[in-house]
Amino acid sequence: MGKIFVVSTAMLAVVTVFSCCSFFSLTENVEFCMETELDDFTEVADGKVEAIDVFCVSSPELESHLRVNPGCRSLPFSVPKNYVSAVLAYPVADGFRQRPVGAVYPYSCQMDVTGGFVAEVLARIYRLSEGGGVQDYVARFNWQRLYDECALYEDPWVLDMDRIVKSIAKGSFRKSDIQIKNYEL
């Protein structure tokens, strides 16, 4: 009986010590950098940037938001471990959000315009999904390759995002789905 008490007490001590450690934490603190990328946004549409709206979308159910001052160039964020997360920073001018800079974590912590486009694709997939396996699929998708392909365009926002989102969501994405929007008059 004494041995069981000693083993139980030892196990309780180990669990107590490790439960306080960040090793068992479900989140990790990450610093996202947007050093030079927002310099172009200091003057937007004849207006001054009032704030930056930052979103972190990590699953269909997990989205966080914060608003920072326009001088902010570094964002500490707590992101879920083992999740692919879209981090988007939208400059707000005259009450309207502009195109974001962003990053897809864990592939990058450096936020830029191409990362904003790719992170917006990921955020839309999460927001349109109804849960059930999307996290597994998103984790297997090659986000770095999508970023690299979109970076070939001077302005990735000319690309047909709806087409890209739909093809990724269906699981049928091909490089040929990256096309410039067809503007009809």
Disulfide bonds with the S-S distance in Angstrom:
none
